[in-house]
Amino acid sequence: MSLPVIVNGIVCLAGAFLGLFFAGASIISIANMTVPWQGVLLVAALLVPVMFVVSGLGLGLVYGRVAMPIVLGLVALPWLYGLVFVLAMLGSFEG
């Protein structure tokens, strides 16, 4: 197994565990919101650790078999998803 796959696997394993804590805290915040898309945010919060698992397992399965843009997309997947989720959460807070 190559070094990029191992490093991504370790980062994704840590990200999945930390994502569980992040999702738990986000669910608590979302439960107190009164926005119409509250249900979508709840599902999106639960998908944060899932994206790390998909990235880790997906890269391990396809590395060396597919084009480099797909590999880079799998590496970036959980980080981009997390960024979009955080921006959605920040936009949902009522001031």
Phi, psi and omega in degrees: 000142184276160183299318179300324179291320180294314180297314178297322178298317179293315179297319180290326176295314177296320180295324179293317179292315178291329177296329176297318178293319178298317179295320178299316179293322179294321179297321177297317179293319181294326181298334180270359181275157177236032180272153182294337182263028180300318179296321178295320178295323178297314179295318180297324178295320179290337181276352179300306179293332179296322180297324177292321178295316179298318180295313182295310180290320182297317179294322177297327181279325188254352184299129180086353181249342183234173181293153183300324178300327178290320177298313179296324177296320177293324178292320183279342186310304184293329182287318178292319178298315179299319179297314179297320179296315179297319178295322177295320178295315180296324178288344183269344180288134179269133184260000000 
